[in-house]
């Protein structure tokens, strides 16, 4: 047995909590966006828009679409988190 005492779970720093929140929210948003988008469009039909010789399977199209939506929502979520954290504190302003 170890003589070390269990000190409970380790707390995440505020920055790592923000990173985890941004990644998780963007993942869920990308999943929903992918479902909605591909409920209306078939990835095989979309490949003909870009190049007639492009032969991408349905699964590869779904994966590419999901990662596109994930990067897009990751950027949006990160920008939102950054704007919230860098916003001026309204309590520091002098009230007239």
GUBA-696796 format. One line per 10 residues: their letters; for each residue x, y negated, z negated of C-alpha. Coordinates in steps of 0.1 Angstrom, whole numbers, m for minus. Each point is the difference from the previous one (the first is absolute). Layout:
A> X,Y,Z ~ ...
END
This chain:
XXXXXXXXXX> 0,0,0 ~ 11,m35,6 ~ 5,m25,m28 ~ m12,m28,22 ~ m32,m15,m10 ~ m28,m5,25 ~ m6,m37,3 ~ m30,1,23 ~ m2,m6,36 ~ 22,m27,15
XXXXXXXXXX> m17,m32,9 ~ 4,m14,35 ~ 13,m35,4 ~ m23,m26,14 ~ 17,1,34 ~ m3,38,3 ~ m37,m3,m10 ~ m5,m25,28 ~ 18,22,25 ~ m21,30,m10
XXXXXXXXXX> m32,m19,2 ~ 8,m14,35 ~ 10,34,14 ~ m31,17,m15 ~ m25,m26,11 ~ 15,m1,35 ~ 0,38,3 ~ m37,1,m9 ~ m8,m29,23 ~ 19,17,29
XXXXXXXXXX> m19,32,m6 ~ m34,m17,2 ~ 11,m21,30 ~ 12,30,18 ~ m33,19,m6 ~ m21,m29,12 ~ 22,m8,30 ~ 2,36,12 ~ m36,6,m6 ~ m6,m24,30
XXXXXXXXXX> 31,7,21 ~ 17,32,12 ~ 38,m2,m2 ~ 4,20,32 ~ m21,m26,19 ~ 20,m28,m15 ~ 33,13,14 ~ m13,m6,36 ~ m1,m37,m8 ~ 37,m2,m5
XXXXXXXXXX> 14,25,25 ~ m17,27,21 ~ 31,23,m3 ~ 0,m3,m38 ~ m11,34,m14 ~ m6,m3,m37 ~ m22,25,m18 ~ m29,m8,m22 ~ 18,7,m33 ~ 30,m22,10
XXXXXXXXXX> m24,m28,9 ~ m17,3,m34 ~ 33,0,m17 ~ 13,m30,19 ~ m32,m19,m6 ~ 1,7,m37 ~ 36,m12,m3 ~ m9,m31,20 ~ m28,m8,m23 ~ 21,8,m31
XXXXXXXXXX> 28,m24,11 ~ m26,m27,8 ~ m18,3,m33 ~ 33,4,m19 ~ 11,m34,14 ~ m33,m16,m8 ~ m1,14,m36 ~ 37,m10,m6 ~ m7,m35,12 ~ m31,m3,m22
XXXXXXXXXX> 20,13,m31 ~ 28,m24,8 ~ m23,m30,3 ~ m18,9,m33 ~ 33,4,m19 ~ 15,m32,14 ~ m31,m22,m4 ~ 5,m30,m24 ~ m15,5,m34 ~ m30,m23,m4
XXXXXX> 7,m3,m38 ~ 33,m18,6 ~ m16,m29,18 ~ m8,m31,m20 ~ m36,m7,m4 ~ m12,m35,3
END
